[in-house]
Amino acid sequence: MHPAYALSDVATVFSPSLVFFPELIRKNIARVIEMAGSPERLRPHVKTHKTREIARMLLDAGVTKHKCATIAEAEMLAIAGAPDVLIAYPLVGPNLDRLVGLIRKYPGTAFSTLIDDVNATRALSATLSAAGVKVGVLLDLDVGHHRTGIPIGDSALSLYQLAATLPGLTPNGFQLYDGHNNQPDRAARETAVREFIAPVLALRAKAEAKGVPVPRLVCGGTPSFPVYAAMTDIPGIECSPGTFVLHDAGYGPKYADLAGITPAAVLVTRVISRPTADRVTLDLGNKSVAADPALEKRVTLLDFPEYKTVGHNEEHLIVETAGAASYKPGDVVYALPGHICPTVALHRDVLVAEGGKIVGRWNVASRDRVLTV
Ligand SMILES: Cc1ncc(COP(=O)(O)O)c(C=O)c1O
């Protein structure tokens, strides 16, 4: 276990609790800036931490561009003083009016969003122009993840050109999110990225030849970050990792090229029962640690004998281990979540530890779906 995680005052920490370590968070931010070459090449995703405090730590480190997925996250970033916020999510229905509210309420922040559909783009334009406001739009290119986005090709070009003619919209670049590129091997990840980068650059050249600028390419998450960070020859690349800031057991050991990025959020849990000779039950149910990935990778118990996770209920995590006899109810166990982002969203507040002690509490502000807008 990382020496920073051991809390000398853990006896007073109720369980289950999620604890953030700002010293490690600062180091993760510094490492990512170092790999990117400068904070200007970053547009981190806020969805991992959802806190004003970490948004400010990023701003203090010189990061001015941010990405988010919800209007609440965008509002939290604007309140924290972020000057440039991309809502990397298709906005539809009443969220269009919320976007107008956001733009009006926070004139100090330039907001942008994604487009991947002609009718939805027209609806976005109609709502914004009727309200007399403008938003930047990035063309969401489907580079193989097949979740949102439009395939690289003529329809994508037409949509981007259309956006340039519609009132209320300013074309602002492309998003390339490749969440499917999670090969442990760096060379394999790079090969996969290189396959779509060439057609993306060709599309960019065509759009610019038609007079529509593509000032930025907002690229990837944490696994593909080292690949984009190294592509310094392509102008306008903005890397958008999110998980790195807190990191987790899912990404942690998997990618050798992310060395220097350390999990900075730990769960404090306790043994609550020893129901059989080989079982230990912890107070770490799926209401305190995310119910993904698969059961065997859901949590990593630290400094714990070899075990297998066999059950996960709302308030219980059940593991089987030959070492069960050395545990008794009340014993503290530290754990890393398999997936930090939805784990954070399960906690209204997180504890903050420095120098081996709890020193405060941060509110997970944009865990709420609505702040004021
Ligand atoms: C559009 C988009 N960009 C960036 C990210 C950040 O990715 P990661 O969690 O791998 O850092 C995500 C993650 O879900 C995403 O959906």
Ligand as a Chemical Component Dictionary entry (heavy atoms), coordinates in Angstrom:
data_LIG
# 
_chem_comp.id                   LIG 
_chem_comp.type                 NON-POLYMER 
_chem_comp.pdbx_formal_charge   0 
_chem_comp.three_letter_code    LIG 
# 
loop_
_chem_comp_atom.comp_id 
_chem_comp_atom.atom_id 
_chem_comp_atom.alt_atom_id 
_chem_comp_atom.type_symbol 
_chem_comp_atom.charge 
_chem_comp_atom.model_Cartn_x 
_chem_comp_atom.model_Cartn_y 
_chem_comp_atom.model_Cartn_z 
_chem_comp_atom.pdbx_ordinal 
LIG C1 C1 C 0 -16.043 12.111 -23.984 1  
LIG C2 C2 C 0 -15.064 11.704 -22.934 2  
LIG N1 N1 N 0 -13.880 12.342 -22.875 3  
LIG C3 C3 C 0 -12.952 12.016 -21.943 4  
LIG C4 C4 C 0 -13.191 11.017 -21.024 5  
LIG C5 C5 C 0 -12.134 10.719 -19.997 6  
LIG O1 O1 O 0 -11.712 9.393  -20.079 7  
LIG P1 P1 P 0 -10.942 8.650  -18.881 8  
LIG O2 O2 O 0 -11.961 8.334  -17.857 9  
LIG O3 O3 O 0 -10.382 7.432  -19.538 10 
LIG O4 O4 O 0 -9.918  9.547  -18.398 11 
LIG C6 C6 C 0 -14.417 10.322 -21.067 12 
LIG C7 C7 C 0 -14.690 9.237  -20.119 13 
LIG O5 O5 O 0 -15.743 8.683  -20.016 14 
LIG C8 C8 C 0 -15.378 10.676 -22.040 15 
LIG O6 O6 O 0 -16.566 10.063 -22.106 16 
# 
loop_
_chem_comp_bond.comp_id 
_chem_comp_bond.atom_id_1 
_chem_comp_bond.atom_id_2 
_chem_comp_bond.value_order 
_chem_comp_bond.pdbx_ordinal 
LIG C1 C2 SING 1  
LIG C2 N1 SING 2  
LIG C2 C8 DOUB 3  
LIG N1 C3 DOUB 4  
LIG C3 C4 SING 5  
LIG C4 C5 SING 6  
LIG C4 C6 DOUB 7  
LIG C5 O1 SING 8  
LIG O1 P1 SING 9  
LIG P1 O2 DOUB 10 
LIG P1 O3 SING 11 
LIG P1 O4 SING 12 
LIG C6 C7 SING 13 
LIG C6 C8 SING 14 
LIG C7 O5 DOUB 15 
LIG C8 O6 SING 16 
# 
